Amino acid sequence: MLELRWALALAGVVFLGGLTWWELRRARSGGRGELGAALRETRAHSGPASLHVHREPSISLPEIRAREPVHELPTVEIAGDSLTGLRAVAAPQPGEPSEPGAADAADEPAPLAEPGEEIEPIVPAPERKVPLSALPAEASAAAAAPREPIVEWPAEGERRIVALRVVAPGERFSGRAVRQALTAEGFVLGRFAIFHRCGSDGRAVVSAASLTKPGTFDRDSIDVQRFGGLNLFAVLPGPLPAVRAFDELIVAARNLSERLQGALQDENGEPLTPLRTAAIREQLVNDG
């Protein structure tokens, strides 16, 4: 009995599947026939000449306006017989009323000299030169040539030297770069053929020698030479107290190191760290 039920169920499923397939096939074949008939009817009525042509929309260009009128440059007229009466007369703009008589004055030719009349030439005023002594103190100091630094160092047994180094990290410094950097920092080539930077009284506070032996600079050939570094030092006691002189030395060394892209070291060739700088300052304070 159970087998009969399964057989009937299977037969029903097969029947439903076949019916569904048949309906789908008939609907598909009927749709294609209707579509083909519609197309044939359309071609018969329209013909090949009435095919629809797709056209692109036209492009409309923006309206080009006329350029604004260019204003004329002001003209210069000479009023009178001398050049002191020069005045600028602007050309009238479109739509603006011009001054009365301006057009007649512009079109009227300049009067010519009478026959036999001597025309006095225009002689420019002589250039006035101001003496250097009449300039302010700052201007006269800038215009004057750099004065020779006064080098007054104590005797060898009574002096103390505080030194720092600016060393080339790779290749040597070019002499031209060294000279320009020292000059920019206020150093002047002077006694002992080395550079000195002096204070307000003209006395040397900080000096700069070459690390390359013999340590001197030749004024005529410095630009073509090369240097391994600079030895900056302050001789104590000097024109400034010891701590102030060391501050001047630190500032000069840092500025030169930045200008030359060099390494800053102490007198022993060790890197000048903030801790080492504080130690040198403290030692100077303790020594009085």
C-alpha angles and dihedrals in degrees: 000000000000091000091054092054092052091049092052092048092050091049090051092052092050091049094051092048092051092048092051092049092050094051093049093050093049093049092049095049091046093051092052091050093051092047092050092048092050091051093049091049092050093050091048094055100038104038127202095288096062098059113141113253118205112223126197116235114261119253116235115208119220117259113264113220126204116263119257113263112264112241113235120241117254115267125221122231127190113228112201130347098301135066091240091083097064113141133169117240115193117219111250114259120234109281095015120115114243123228116271112266094007094114092046092049091049093049095044111098119235114264115259124227118264117254110274094014113132115230113219110226120232108247116197116234113261116257111260114227117203114213116240091241091061093057121093117269094256094049094046091049091052093047095047120084116261109273123234111268115244109236111197109162123175120250117287094256094048103046135083126204124213110193140182133182136225106198130189108246095212125347120023122272115262113245092234092055091048093050093047093048093049092046091049089054093052099260119148126197106243144128119017088017092275133111124265133188112206134199130235092289093054095250119133114257102169126021132195126208131174121261086216111087132285084027097222132114126230110218093210099046105028093105093059096044128088126221133200093213148309130273109212118191144164121212114221134243093036142139091301131047115269096256093047091047089052090051090053089049093050093049093048093047094049093047093048091046090053094046094048096035089234136147119261116225139169124246091278095054095255120134111273101238124179088254092055091047092052091049093054091048093049091050091053091050092051093048089054 
